[in-house]
Amino acid sequence: MPKKISVSEIASYIGVAEVIVQSVINRQDADLMPYLDESALPDETDLQSFSIDGLPLLITKISYNIPTADIIDNLSLQVQHLVSQQEEIENLKKKSDQLAKHNEQLQDHINGLIKENEELQIKLHEVESNVNLRNLFRRRKS
């Protein structure tokens, strides 16, 4: 099932007013109708959703109502947004790699401490056994 997107989300993503998006959808263009959510009633314009598969066609239809300068401005803002998102993704990947390495180091340290603890427990048990044996021999001598 294709993902659906609301009219307000479409308007937000492409940088136009909801009224413009809604007016294009309300024209009931035969090309757009297959992408419109049939479960939404005509009077529920706020709840209408649109398939993302039809977005290129919808954006083309919307662009007929927008001056070219506004389209170029919207596209440049979208490109800037995509570039900044890509940079943020790269930074997050680097941070994730650093955290993974740090996590691995901490896990190695924890494993070392667990091993050291086990060794100390064994030594403690040996010392307690030796003390108990000494005490036992002392009692027998007395």
The first five atom37 places (N, CA, C, CB, O) and aatype in JSON, in Angstrom:
{
  "aatype": [12, 14, 11, 11, 9, 15, 19, 15, 6, 9, 0, 15, 18, 9, 7, 19, 0, 6, 19, 9, 19, 5, 15, 19, 9, 2, 1, 5, 3, 0, 3, 10, 12, 14, 18, 10, 3, 6, 15, 0, 10, 14, 3, 6, 16, 3, 10, 5, 15, 13, 15, 9, 3, 7, 10, 14, 10, 10, 9, 16, 11, 9, 15, 18, 2, 9, 14, 16, 0, 3, 9, 9, 3, 2, 10, 15, 10, 5, 19, 5, 8, 10, 19, 15, 5, 5, 6, 6, 9, 6, 2, 10, 11, 11, 11, 15, 3, 5, 10, 0, 11, 8, 2, 6, 5, 10, 5, 3, 8, 9, 2, 7, 10, 9, 11, 6, 2, 6, 6, 10, 5, 9, 11, 10, 8, 6, 19, 6, 15, 2, 19, 2, 10, 1, 2, 10, 13, 1, 1, 1, 11, 15],
  "atom_mask": [
    [1, 1, 1, 1, 1],
    [1, 1, 1, 1, 1],
    [1, 1, 1, 1, 1],
    [1, 1, 1, 1, 1],
    [1, 1, 1, 1, 1],
    [1, 1, 1, 1, 1],
    [1, 1, 1, 1, 1],
    [1, 1, 1, 1, 1],
    [1, 1, 1, 1, 1],
    [1, 1, 1, 1, 1],
    [1, 1, 1, 1, 1],
    [1, 1, 1, 1, 1],
    [1, 1, 1, 1, 1],
    [1, 1, 1, 1, 1],
    [1, 1, 1, 0, 1],
    [1, 1, 1, 1, 1],
    [1, 1, 1, 1, 1],
    [1, 1, 1, 1, 1],
    [1, 1, 1, 1, 1],
    [1, 1, 1, 1, 1],
    [1, 1, 1, 1, 1],
    [1, 1, 1, 1, 1],
    [1, 1, 1, 1, 1],
    [1, 1, 1, 1, 1],
    [1, 1, 1, 1, 1],
    [1, 1, 1, 1, 1],
    [1, 1, 1, 1, 1],
    [1, 1, 1, 1, 1],
    [1, 1, 1, 1, 1],
    [1, 1, 1, 1, 1],
    [1, 1, 1, 1, 1],
    [1, 1, 1, 1, 1],
    [1, 1, 1, 1, 1],
    [1, 1, 1, 1, 1],
    [1, 1, 1, 1, 1],
    [1, 1, 1, 1, 1],
    [1, 1, 1, 1, 1],
    [1, 1, 1, 1, 1],
    [1, 1, 1, 1, 1],
    [1, 1, 1, 1, 1],
    [1, 1, 1, 1, 1],
    [1, 1, 1, 1, 1],
    [1, 1, 1, 1, 1],
    [1, 1, 1, 1, 1],
    [1, 1, 1, 1, 1],
    [1, 1, 1, 1, 1],
    [1, 1, 1, 1, 1],
    [1, 1, 1, 1, 1],
    [1, 1, 1, 1, 1],
    [1, 1, 1, 1, 1],
    [1, 1, 1, 1, 1],
    [1, 1, 1, 1, 1],
    [1, 1, 1, 1, 1],
    [1, 1, 1, 0, 1],
    [1, 1, 1, 1, 1],
    [1, 1, 1, 1, 1],
    [1, 1, 1, 1, 1],
    [1, 1, 1, 1, 1],
    [1, 1, 1, 1, 1],
    [1, 1, 1, 1, 1],
    [1, 1, 1, 1, 1],
    [1, 1, 1, 1, 1],
    [1, 1, 1, 1, 1],
    [1, 1, 1, 1, 1],
    [1, 1, 1, 1, 1],
    [1, 1, 1, 1, 1],
    [1, 1, 1, 1, 1],
    [1, 1, 1, 1, 1],
    [1, 1, 1, 1, 1],
    [1, 1, 1, 1, 1],
    [1, 1, 1, 1, 1],
    [1, 1, 1, 1, 1],
    [1, 1, 1, 1, 1],
    [1, 1, 1, 1, 1],
    [1, 1, 1, 1, 1],
    [1, 1, 1, 1, 1],
    [1, 1, 1, 1, 1],
    [1, 1, 1, 1, 1],
    [1, 1, 1, 1, 1],
    [1, 1, 1, 1, 1],
    [1, 1, 1, 1, 1],
    [1, 1, 1, 1, 1],
    [1, 1, 1, 1, 1],
    [1, 1, 1, 1, 1],
    [1, 1, 1, 1, 1],
    [1, 1, 1, 1, 1],
    [1, 1, 1, 1, 1],
    [1, 1, 1, 1, 1],
    [1, 1, 1, 1, 1],
    [1, 1, 1, 1, 1],
    [1, 1, 1, 1, 1],
    [1, 1, 1, 1, 1],
    [1, 1, 1, 1, 1],
    [1, 1, 1, 1, 1],
    [1, 1, 1, 1, 1],
    [1, 1, 1, 1, 1],
    [1, 1, 1, 1, 1],
    [1, 1, 1, 1, 1],
    [1, 1, 1, 1, 1],
    [1, 1, 1, 1, 1],
    [1, 1, 1, 1, 1],
    [1, 1, 1, 1, 1],
    [1, 1, 1, 1, 1],
    [1, 1, 1, 1, 1],
    [1, 1, 1, 1, 1],
    [1, 1, 1, 1, 1],
    [1, 1, 1, 1, 1],
    [1, 1, 1, 1, 1],
    [1, 1, 1, 1, 1],
    [1, 1, 1, 1, 1],
    [1, 1, 1, 1, 1],
    [1, 1, 1, 0, 1],
    [1, 1, 1, 1, 1],
    [1, 1, 1, 1, 1],
    [1, 1, 1, 1, 1],
    [1, 1, 1, 1, 1],
    [1, 1, 1, 1, 1],
    [1, 1, 1, 1, 1],
    [1, 1, 1, 1, 1],
    [1, 1, 1, 1, 1],
    [1, 1, 1, 1, 1],
    [1, 1, 1, 1, 1],
    [1, 1, 1, 1, 1],
    [1, 1, 1, 1, 1],
    [1, 1, 1, 1, 1],
    [1, 1, 1, 1, 1],
    [1, 1, 1, 1, 1],
    [1, 1, 1, 1, 1],
    [1, 1, 1, 1, 1],
    [1, 1, 1, 1, 1],
    [1, 1, 1, 1, 1],
    [1, 1, 1, 1, 1],
    [1, 1, 1, 1, 1],
    [1, 1, 1, 1, 1],
    [1, 1, 1, 1, 1],
    [1, 1, 1, 1, 1],
    [1, 1, 1, 1, 1],
    [1, 1, 1, 1, 1],
    [1, 1, 1, 1, 1],
    [1, 1, 1, 1, 1],
    [1, 1, 1, 1, 1],
    [1, 1, 1, 1, 1]
  ],
  "atom_positions": [
    [[0.85, -1.18, 0.0], [0.0, 0.0, 0.0], [0.89, 1.24, 0.0], [-0.96, 0.0, 1.23], [1.77, 1.37, 0.85]],
    [[0.66, 2.15, -0.96], [1.49, 3.35, -1.03], [1.27, 4.27, 0.16], [1.22, 4.11, -2.32], [0.17, 4.35, 0.71]],
    [[2.32, 4.96, 0.53], [2.25, 5.89, 1.66], [1.41, 7.09, 1.27], [3.66, 6.34, 2.11], [1.48, 7.58, 0.14]],
    [[0.61, 7.55, 2.21], [-0.25, 8.72, 1.99], [0.34, 9.91, 2.73], [-1.71, 8.44, 2.46], [1.03, 9.76, 3.75]],
    [[0.06, 11.08, 2.2], [0.56, 12.32, 2.79], [-0.59, 13.32, 2.81], [1.8, 12.87, 2.0], [-1.37, 13.39, 1.86]],
    [[-0.68, 14.08, 3.87], [-1.78, 15.04, 4.0], [-1.52, 16.29, 3.15], [-1.99, 15.44, 5.48], [-0.39, 16.57, 2.75]],
    [[-2.59, 17.03, 2.89], [-2.49, 18.26, 2.12], [-1.57, 19.26, 2.82], [-3.89, 18.89, 1.91], [-0.77, 19.93, 2.17]],
    [[-1.67, 19.35, 4.14], [-0.81, 20.3, 4.86], [0.66, 19.89, 4.78], [-1.25, 20.4, 6.34], [1.53, 20.75, 4.71]],
    [[0.93, 18.58, 4.8], [2.31, 18.12, 4.66], [2.85, 18.44, 3.26], [2.41, 16.61, 4.94], [3.99, 18.87, 3.11]],
    [[2.01, 18.21, 2.25], [2.43, 18.53, 0.88], [2.79, 20.01, 0.79], [1.31, 18.17, -0.14], [3.84, 20.37, 0.26]],
    [[1.9, 20.85, 1.3], [2.13, 22.3, 1.25], [3.42, 22.67, 1.97], [0.95, 23.05, 1.87], [4.19, 23.5, 1.49]],
    [[3.65, 22.06, 3.11], [4.85, 22.35, 3.88], [6.11, 21.91, 3.13], [4.78, 21.66, 5.25], [7.1, 22.64, 3.08]],
    [[6.08, 20.71, 2.56], [7.25, 20.17, 1.87], [7.62, 20.97, 0.63], [7.02, 18.74, 1.5], [8.8, 21.19, 0.36]],
    [[6.62, 21.39, -0.13], [6.95, 22.08, -1.38], [6.94, 23.59, -1.24], [5.98, 21.68, -2.46], [7.27, 24.31, -2.18]],
    [[6.55, 24.08, -0.07], [6.66, 25.5, 0.22], [5.6, 26.37, -0.42], [0.0, 0.0, 0.0], [5.88, 27.49, -0.84]],
    [[4.37, 25.86, -0.49], [3.26, 26.66, -1.0], [2.13, 26.64, 0.03], [2.75, 26.14, -2.39], [2.13, 25.82, 0.95]],
    [[1.18, 27.53, -0.15], [0.05, 27.6, 0.78], [-0.85, 26.37, 0.59], [-0.76, 28.9, 0.56], [-1.0, 25.86, -0.52]],
    [[-1.43, 25.92, 1.7], [-2.35, 24.78, 1.65], [-3.51, 25.05, 0.7], [-2.89, 24.47, 3.04], [-3.99, 24.14, 0.03]],
    [[-3.95, 26.3, 0.66], [-5.08, 26.68, -0.19], [-4.79, 26.34, -1.66], [-5.4, 28.19, -0.04], [-5.68, 25.88, -2.38]],
    [[-3.57, 26.57, -2.08], [-3.19, 26.29, -3.47], [-3.24, 24.79, -3.74], [-1.79, 26.84, -3.79], [-3.79, 24.34, -4.74]],
    [[-2.66, 24.01, -2.82], [-2.67, 22.55, -2.98], [-4.11, 22.05, -2.99], [-1.87, 21.86, -1.84], [-4.49, 21.24, -3.84]],
    [[-4.89, 22.53, -2.04], [-6.27, 22.07, -1.93], [-7.08, 22.46, -3.17], [-6.92, 22.66, -0.68], [-7.92, 21.68, -3.63]],
    [[-6.84, 23.65, -3.72], [-7.61, 24.07, -4.9], [-7.3, 23.19, -6.1], [-7.3, 25.54, -5.25], [-8.19, 22.88, -6.89]],
    [[-6.04, 22.77, -6.25], [-5.68, 21.88, -7.35], [-6.33, 20.52, -7.15], [-4.14, 21.72, -7.44], [-6.83, 19.92, -8.11]],
    [[-6.34, 20.02, -5.93], [-6.97, 18.73, -5.65], [-8.48, 18.82, -5.84], [-6.64, 18.26, -4.21], [-9.1, 17.89, -6.36]],
    [[-9.08, 19.92, -5.43], [-10.53, 20.08, -5.53], [-11.03, 20.14, -6.97], [-10.96, 21.33, -4.8], [-12.22, 19.93, -7.22]],
    [[-10.15, 20.43, -7.91], [-10.57, 20.46, -9.32], [-10.96, 19.08, -9.83], [-9.44, 21.03, -10.19], [-11.57, 18.95, -10.89]],
    [[-10.62, 18.07, -9.07], [-10.92, 16.68, -9.4], [-10.4, 16.32, -10.79], [-12.43, 16.42, -9.33], [-11.1, 15.73, -11.61]],
    [[-9.17, 16.7, -11.02], [-8.48, 16.39, -12.27], [-8.41, 14.87, -12.41], [-7.04, 17.02, -12.32], [-8.03, 14.17, -11.47]],
    [[-8.77, 14.35, -13.57], [-8.79, 12.9, -13.8], [-7.42, 12.27, -13.6], [-9.3, 12.59, -15.21], [-7.32, 11.12, -13.18]],
    [[-6.35, 13.02, -13.88], [-5.0, 12.49, -13.7], [-4.65, 12.32, -12.23], [-3.99, 13.41, -14.37], [-3.89, 11.42, -11.86]],
    [[-5.21, 13.18, -11.38], [-4.87, 13.15, -9.95], [-5.78, 12.24, -9.14], [-4.94, 14.55, -9.39], [-5.39, 11.78, -8.06]],
    [[-6.97, 11.97, -9.62], [-7.96, 11.22, -8.84], [-7.46, 9.85, -8.37], [-9.21, 11.03, -9.67], [-7.78, 9.46, -7.24]],
    [[-6.69, 9.1, -9.18], [-6.23, 7.79, -8.68], [-5.33, 7.89, -7.44], [-5.49, 7.06, -9.78], [-5.19, 6.93, -6.69]],
    [[-4.73, 9.06, -7.25], [-3.8, 9.24, -6.13], [-4.46, 9.81, -4.88], [-2.67, 10.13, -6.54], [-3.86, 9.85, -3.81]],
    [[-5.69, 10.26, -5.04], [-6.43, 10.84, -3.92], [-7.02, 9.71, -3.08], [-7.53, 11.8, -4.41], [-7.53, 8.74, -3.63]],
    [[-6.96, 9.85, -1.77], [-7.5, 8.84, -0.87], [-9.02, 8.82, -1.01], [-7.08, 9.11, 0.61], [-9.7, 9.79, -0.66]],
    [[-9.55, 7.69, -1.53], [-10.99, 7.59, -1.74], [-11.77, 7.54, -0.44], [-11.31, 6.38, -2.56], [-12.96, 7.86, -0.43]],
    [[-11.14, 7.15, 0.65], [-11.87, 7.03, 1.92], [-12.22, 8.39, 2.51], [-11.03, 6.24, 2.92], [-13.09, 8.48, 3.38]],
    [[-11.56, 9.45, 2.04], [-11.87, 10.79, 2.53], [-13.08, 11.32, 1.79], [-10.66, 11.75, 2.37], [-13.12, 11.3, 0.56]],
    [[-14.06, 11.79, 2.51], [-15.26, 12.35, 1.9], [-14.96, 13.73, 1.35], [-16.41, 12.42, 2.93], [-14.06, 14.41, 1.85]],
    [[-15.69, 14.17, 0.31], [-15.4, 15.47, -0.31], [-15.47, 16.64, 0.65], [-16.35, 15.7, -1.42], [-14.75, 17.63, 0.46]],
    [[-16.32, 16.57, 1.69], [-16.41, 17.7, 2.61], [-15.35, 17.66, 3.7], [-17.78, 17.72, 3.26], [-15.28, 18.56, 4.54]],
    [[-14.51, 16.64, 3.68], [-13.44, 16.51, 4.68], [-12.12, 16.96, 4.07], [-13.33, 15.04, 5.19], [-11.15, 16.19, 4.05]],
    [[-12.06, 18.17, 3.58], [-10.85, 18.63, 2.88], [-9.63, 18.66, 3.79], [-11.08, 20.0, 2.3], [-8.51, 18.47, 3.33]],
    [[-9.83, 18.9, 5.07], [-8.69, 18.94, 5.99], [-8.09, 17.55, 6.2], [-9.11, 19.52, 7.34], [-6.92, 17.42, 6.53]],
    [[-8.91, 16.53, 6.0], [-8.45, 15.17, 6.27], [-8.0, 14.44, 5.02], [-9.55, 14.4, 6.94], [-7.57, 13.3, 5.1]],
    [[-8.1, 15.1, 3.85], [-7.72, 14.43, 2.62], [-6.25, 14.07, 2.64], [-8.03, 15.31, 1.41], [-5.41, 14.79, 3.18]],
    [[-5.96, 12.93, 2.04], [-4.57, 12.54, 1.9], [-4.33, 12.13, 0.46], [-4.2, 11.39, 2.89], [-5.25, 11.8, -0.28]],
    [[-3.08, 12.16, 0.09], [-2.7, 11.96, -1.29], [-1.54, 10.97, -1.31], [-2.3, 13.31, -1.98], [-0.67, 11.03, -0.44]],
    [[-1.52, 10.07, -2.28], [-0.45, 9.09, -2.4], [0.85, 9.78, -2.82], [-0.83, 7.98, -3.41], [0.84, 10.66, -3.69]],
    [[1.95, 9.37, -2.21], [3.24, 9.99, -2.58], [3.62, 9.64, -4.02], [4.34, 9.53, -1.62], [4.41, 10.35, -4.63]],
    [[3.07, 8.56, -4.55], [3.36, 8.2, -5.94], [2.86, 9.26, -6.92], [2.72, 6.85, -6.28], [3.41, 9.41, -8.01]],
    [[1.83, 10.0, -6.53], [1.27, 11.03, -7.4], [1.84, 12.42, -7.18], [0.0, 0.0, 0.0], [1.42, 13.37, -7.84]],
    [[2.8, 12.54, -6.26], [3.35, 13.87, -5.96], [3.97, 14.57, -7.16], [4.38, 13.75, -4.88], [3.73, 15.76, -7.35]],
    [[4.76, 13.89, -7.99], [5.33, 14.61, -9.14], [4.25, 15.24, -10.03], [6.2, 13.66, -9.98], [4.38, 16.39, -10.47]],
    [[3.19, 14.49, -10.28], [2.1, 15.01, -11.11], [1.38, 16.17, -10.4], [1.1, 13.89, -11.44], [1.07, 17.18, -11.03]],
    [[1.13, 16.01, -9.1], [0.47, 17.07, -8.34], [1.32, 18.34, -8.34], [0.2, 16.61, -6.9], [0.8, 19.44, -8.53]],
    [[2.61, 18.2, -8.14], [3.5, 19.37, -8.12], [3.51, 20.04, -9.48], [4.94, 18.95, -7.72], [3.53, 21.27, -9.57]],
    [[3.48, 19.25, -10.55], [3.4, 19.82, -11.89], [2.13, 20.64, -12.04], [3.47, 18.72, -12.96], [2.15, 21.75, -12.57]],
    [[1.0, 20.07, -11.59], [-0.28, 20.78, -11.69], [-0.28, 22.04, -10.83], [-1.45, 19.85, -11.26], [-0.82, 23.07, -11.23]],
    [[0.34, 21.96, -9.66], [0.42, 23.13, -8.77], [1.27, 24.22, -9.42], [0.99, 22.74, -7.39], [0.97, 25.41, -9.3]],
    [[2.34, 23.8, -10.09], [3.27, 24.78, -10.67], [2.61, 25.65, -11.74], [4.48, 24.08, -11.27], [3.09, 26.74, -12.03]],
    [[1.52, 25.17, -12.33], [0.8, 25.99, -13.31], [0.2, 27.24, -12.66], [-0.31, 25.17, -13.99], [-0.07, 28.22, -13.35]],
    [[0.0, 27.2, -11.34], [-0.63, 28.31, -10.62], [0.37, 29.21, -9.9], [-1.61, 27.77, -9.62], [-0.02, 30.15, -9.21]],
    [[1.66, 28.93, -10.07], [2.67, 29.66, -9.31], [3.62, 30.35, -10.29], [3.45, 28.71, -8.35], [4.04, 29.73, -11.27]],
    [[3.98, 31.6, -10.04], [4.96, 32.27, -10.9], [6.3, 31.54, -10.87], [5.15, 33.74, -10.46], [6.68, 30.96, -9.85]],
    [[7.01, 31.58, -11.98], [8.28, 30.87, -12.12], [9.28, 31.28, -11.05], [8.87, 31.12, -13.5], [10.0, 30.43, -10.52]],
    [[9.34, 32.54, -10.72], [10.29, 33.01, -9.7], [10.02, 32.34, -8.36], [10.21, 34.55, -9.54], [10.96, 31.98, -7.64]],
    [[8.75, 32.16, -8.02], [8.41, 31.5, -6.76], [8.8, 30.03, -6.79], [6.91, 31.64, -6.47], [9.27, 29.48, -5.79]],
    [[8.61, 29.4, -7.94], [9.0, 27.98, -8.08], [10.5, 27.84, -7.88], [8.59, 27.42, -9.46], [10.96, 26.96, -7.15]],
    [[11.27, 28.7, -8.53], [12.73, 28.65, -8.41], [13.15, 28.92, -6.97], [13.4, 29.68, -9.35], [14.04, 28.24, -6.45]],
    [[12.52, 29.87, -6.32], [12.81, 30.18, -4.93], [12.51, 28.98, -4.04], [12.0, 31.41, -4.46], [13.32, 28.62, -3.18]],
    [[11.36, 28.36, -4.24], [10.99, 27.17, -3.45], [11.98, 26.04, -3.67], [9.58, 26.71, -3.81], [12.4, 25.38, -2.72]],
    [[12.35, 25.81, -4.94], [13.31, 24.74, -5.24], [14.66, 25.01, -4.6], [13.47, 24.59, -6.75], [15.29, 24.09, -4.07]],
    [[15.12, 26.25, -4.65], [16.42, 26.56, -4.05], [16.39, 26.32, -2.54], [16.83, 28.01, -4.35], [17.37, 25.83, -1.97]],
    [[15.29, 26.67, -1.91], [15.16, 26.41, -0.47], [15.15, 24.92, -0.18], [13.88, 27.07, 0.09], [15.74, 24.46, 0.79]],
    [[14.47, 24.15, -1.02], [14.43, 22.71, -0.84], [15.81, 22.09, -1.01], [13.44, 22.07, -1.82], [16.2, 21.19, -0.27]],
    [[16.56, 22.58, -2.01], [17.92, 22.07, -2.22], [18.8, 22.4, -1.02], [18.53, 22.67, -3.52], [19.57, 21.55, -0.57]],
    [[18.7, 23.62, -0.51], [19.46, 23.99, 0.68], [19.1, 23.09, 1.85], [19.21, 25.47, 1.06], [19.97, 22.64, 2.6]],
    [[17.83, 22.82, 2.0], [17.37, 21.95, 3.09], [17.94, 20.54, 2.92], [15.82, 21.91, 3.13], [18.4, 19.94, 3.89]],
    [[17.9, 20.01, 1.7], [18.44, 18.67, 1.44], [19.94, 18.61, 1.71], [18.16, 18.25, 0.01], [20.43, 17.64, 2.29]],
    [[20.67, 19.64, 1.3], [22.11, 19.68, 1.53], [22.41, 19.71, 3.03], [22.75, 20.9, 0.84], [23.29, 18.99, 3.5]],
    [[21.68, 20.53, 3.76], [21.91, 20.6, 5.21], [21.54, 19.27, 5.87], [21.1, 21.75, 5.85], [22.19, 18.86, 6.83]],
    [[20.51, 18.61, 5.38], [20.15, 17.3, 5.94], [21.23, 16.27, 5.65], [18.8, 16.81, 5.36], [21.57, 15.46, 6.51]],
    [[21.79, 16.3, 4.43], [22.87, 15.38, 4.1], [24.09, 15.62, 4.99], [23.26, 15.53, 2.63], [24.72, 14.67, 5.45]],
    [[24.41, 16.88, 5.23], [25.53, 17.19, 6.13], [25.25, 16.69, 7.53], [25.79, 18.71, 6.15], [26.13, 16.13, 8.19]],
    [[24.03, 16.89, 7.98], [23.66, 16.42, 9.32], [23.72, 14.9, 9.4], [22.26, 16.92, 9.69], [24.16, 14.35, 10.41]],
    [[23.29, 14.23, 8.35], [23.34, 12.77, 8.32], [24.79, 12.3, 8.39], [22.66, 12.22, 7.04], [25.1, 11.37, 9.14]],
    [[25.68, 12.94, 7.63], [27.1, 12.58, 7.66], [27.68, 12.79, 9.06], [27.88, 13.42, 6.63], [28.41, 11.94, 9.57]],
    [[27.35, 13.93, 9.68], [27.83, 14.2, 11.04], [27.3, 13.16, 12.02], [27.42, 15.6, 11.48], [28.03, 12.7, 12.9]],
    [[26.04, 12.79, 11.87], [25.45, 11.79, 12.76], [26.09, 10.42, 12.54], [23.94, 11.71, 12.54], [26.26, 9.66, 13.5]],
    [[26.43, 10.09, 11.29], [27.11, 8.82, 11.02], [28.48, 8.79, 11.69], [27.25, 8.59, 9.5], [28.87, 7.8, 12.3]],
    [[29.21, 9.92, 11.57], [30.53, 10.0, 12.21], [30.39, 9.85, 13.72], [31.22, 11.33, 11.87], [31.15, 9.11, 14.35]],
    [[29.42, 10.56, 14.29], [29.19, 10.5, 15.73], [28.8, 9.08, 16.14], [28.1, 11.5, 16.16], [29.25, 8.58, 17.17]],
    [[27.98, 8.44, 15.32], [27.56, 7.07, 15.6], [28.76, 6.13, 15.59], [26.51, 6.61, 14.58], [28.89, 5.26, 16.45]],
    [[29.66, 6.3, 14.6], [30.86, 5.48, 14.53], [31.74, 5.7, 15.76], [31.66, 5.79, 13.25], [32.27, 4.74, 16.34]],
    [[31.9, 6.97, 16.16], [32.7, 7.28, 17.34], [32.09, 6.63, 18.58], [32.81, 8.8, 17.54], [32.8, 6.05, 19.4]],
    [[30.78, 6.74, 18.71], [30.11, 6.15, 19.87], [30.2, 4.63, 19.86], [28.64, 6.58, 19.91], [30.33, 4.0, 20.91]],
    [[30.14, 4.03, 18.67], [30.27, 2.58, 18.57], [31.67, 2.14, 19.01], [30.0, 2.11, 17.12], [31.82, 1.15, 19.73]],
    [[32.7, 2.89, 18.58], [34.07, 2.57, 19.0], [34.22, 2.74, 20.51], [35.08, 3.46, 18.26], [34.82, 1.9, 21.18]],
    [[33.68, 3.83, 21.02], [33.76, 4.08, 22.46], [33.01, 2.99, 23.23], [33.18, 5.48, 22.81], [33.47, 2.53, 24.27]],
    [[31.86, 2.6, 22.71], [31.08, 1.54, 23.34], [31.87, 0.23, 23.36], [29.74, 1.35, 22.6], [31.86, -0.5, 24.35]],
    [[32.56, -0.06, 22.25], [33.37, -1.27, 22.17], [34.51, -1.22, 23.2], [33.94, -1.45, 20.75], [34.8, -2.22, 23.86]],
    [[35.15, -0.06, 23.32], [36.22, 0.1, 24.31], [35.67, -0.1, 25.73], [36.87, 1.49, 24.18], [36.29, -0.78, 26.55]],
    [[34.53, 0.49, 26.0], [33.93, 0.33, 27.32], [33.55, -1.12, 27.58], [32.68, 1.22, 27.46], [33.73, -1.63, 28.69]],
    [[33.04, -1.8, 26.56], [32.68, -3.21, 26.72], [33.93, -4.04, 27.0], [31.96, -3.73, 25.46], [33.89, -4.94, 27.83]],
    [[35.03, -3.75, 26.29], [36.29, -4.45, 26.56], [36.75, -4.18, 27.99], [37.38, -4.01, 25.55], [37.22, -5.09, 28.68]],
    [[36.62, -2.94, 28.43], [37.01, -2.59, 29.8], [36.14, -3.34, 30.81], [36.9, -1.05, 30.02], [36.64, -3.86, 31.8]],
    [[34.85, -3.39, 30.54], [33.93, -4.12, 31.44], [34.3, -5.59, 31.48], [32.46, -3.96, 30.97], [34.34, -6.19, 32.55]],
    [[34.58, -6.18, 30.31], [34.97, -7.59, 30.27], [36.26, -7.82, 31.05], [35.13, -8.06, 28.82], [36.4, -8.82, 31.75]],
    [[37.21, -6.88, 30.93], [38.45, -6.98, 31.7], [38.19, -6.91, 33.19], [0.0, 0.0, 0.0], [38.78, -7.66, 33.97]],
    [[37.31, -6.01, 33.6], [36.97, -5.89, 35.02], [36.24, -7.13, 35.53], [36.1, -4.65, 35.25], [36.46, -7.57, 36.66]],
    [[35.39, -7.7, 34.7], [34.69, -8.93, 35.09], [35.7, -10.05, 35.29], [33.63, -9.33, 34.03], [35.62, -10.8, 36.26]],
    [[36.65, -10.17, 34.35], [37.67, -11.21, 34.46], [38.52, -10.99, 35.71], [38.57, -11.24, 33.2], [38.82, -11.93, 36.45]],
    [[38.91, -9.73, 35.94], [39.7, -9.4, 37.13], [38.92, -9.72, 38.4], [40.11, -7.91, 37.12], [39.48, -10.25, 39.37]],
    [[37.63, -9.41, 38.4], [36.77, -9.7, 39.55], [36.71, -11.21, 39.8], [35.36, -9.14, 39.32], [36.79, -11.66, 40.95]],
    [[36.57, -11.99, 38.72], [36.53, -13.45, 38.87], [37.84, -13.98, 39.45], [36.24, -14.12, 37.51], [37.84, -14.85, 40.31]],
    [[38.95, -13.43, 38.96], [40.26, -13.86, 39.47], [40.41, -13.5, 40.94], [41.4, -13.22, 38.64], [40.92, -14.29, 41.74]],
    [[39.97, -12.29, 41.3], [40.04, -11.88, 42.7], [39.12, -12.72, 43.58], [39.68, -10.39, 42.84], [39.46, -13.02, 44.72]],
    [[37.97, -13.11, 43.06], [37.06, -13.97, 43.81], [37.72, -15.33, 44.08], [35.72, -14.16, 43.04], [37.61, -15.89, 45.16]],
    [[38.42, -15.83, 43.04], [39.12, -17.11, 43.21], [40.21, -16.98, 44.27], [39.72, -17.59, 41.87], [40.34, -17.84, 45.14]],
    [[41.0, -15.89, 44.19], [42.05, -15.67, 45.18], [41.46, -15.51, 46.58], [42.88, -14.43, 44.82], [42.0, -16.06, 47.55]],
    [[40.37, -14.77, 46.68], [39.71, -14.59, 47.97], [39.25, -15.93, 48.52], [38.51, -13.63, 47.84], [39.43, -16.22, 49.7]],
    [[38.68, -16.74, 47.65], [38.22, -18.07, 48.09], [39.41, -18.91, 48.56], [37.48, -18.79, 46.94], [39.32, -19.62, 49.56]],
    [[40.54, -18.82, 47.83], [41.74, -19.56, 48.24], [42.24, -19.07, 49.59], [42.84, -19.42, 47.17], [42.59, -19.87, 50.46]],
    [[42.29, -17.75, 49.77], [42.76, -17.18, 51.04], [41.83, -17.59, 52.17], [42.84, -15.63, 50.95], [42.29, -17.97, 53.25]],
    [[40.51, -17.53, 51.93], [39.56, -17.95, 52.97], [39.74, -19.41, 53.31], [38.11, -17.69, 52.51], [39.66, -19.81, 54.47]],
    [[40.0, -20.23, 52.28], [40.24, -21.66, 52.52], [41.5, -21.85, 53.35], [40.35, -22.42, 51.19], [41.52, -22.66, 54.29]],
    [[42.57, -21.1, 53.01], [43.82, -21.21, 53.77], [43.61, -20.77, 55.21], [44.92, -20.38, 53.11], [44.13, -21.4, 56.13]],
    [[42.87, -19.69, 55.41], [42.6, -19.21, 56.76], [41.8, -20.25, 57.52], [41.83, -17.86, 56.72], [42.09, -20.54, 58.68]],
    [[40.81, -20.82, 56.88], [40.0, -21.85, 57.53], [40.84, -23.07, 57.88], [38.82, -22.27, 56.64], [40.66, -23.67, 58.94]],
    [[41.76, -23.45, 56.98], [42.63, -24.59, 57.27], [43.57, -24.27, 58.44], [43.45, -24.97, 56.02], [43.77, -25.1, 59.32]],
    [[44.14, -23.05, 58.45], [45.0, -22.66, 59.55], [44.25, -22.7, 60.87], [45.59, -21.27, 59.31], [44.75, -23.2, 61.88]],
    [[43.04, -22.15, 60.85], [42.23, -22.14, 62.06], [41.91, -23.56, 62.5], [40.93, -21.36, 61.84], [41.89, -23.86, 63.7]],
    [[41.66, -24.43, 61.56], [41.36, -25.82, 61.88], [42.59, -26.49, 62.5], [40.91, -26.59, 60.62], [42.47, -27.2, 63.5]],
    [[43.78, -26.27, 61.91], [44.99, -26.85, 62.45], [45.32, -26.27, 63.82], [46.16, -26.63, 61.49], [45.81, -26.99, 64.69]],
    [[45.06, -25.0, 64.04], [45.32, -24.39, 65.34], [44.41, -25.0, 66.39], [45.11, -22.86, 65.27], [44.84, -25.23, 67.52]],
    [[43.17, -25.25, 66.04], [42.25, -25.85, 67.0], [42.7, -27.26, 67.36], [40.81, -25.88, 66.44], [42.6, -27.68, 68.51]],
    [[43.19, -27.99, 66.37], [43.62, -29.36, 66.65], [44.86, -29.36, 67.54], [43.9, -30.11, 65.33], [45.03, -30.25, 68.37]],
    [[45.74, -28.37, 67.35], [46.94, -28.3, 68.16], [46.61, -27.93, 69.59], [47.92, -27.31, 67.57], [47.32, -28.32, 70.52]],
    [[45.54, -27.18, 69.77], [45.24, -26.74, 71.12], [44.56, -27.77, 71.93], [44.42, -25.55, 71.09], [44.25, -27.53, 73.09]]
  ]
}
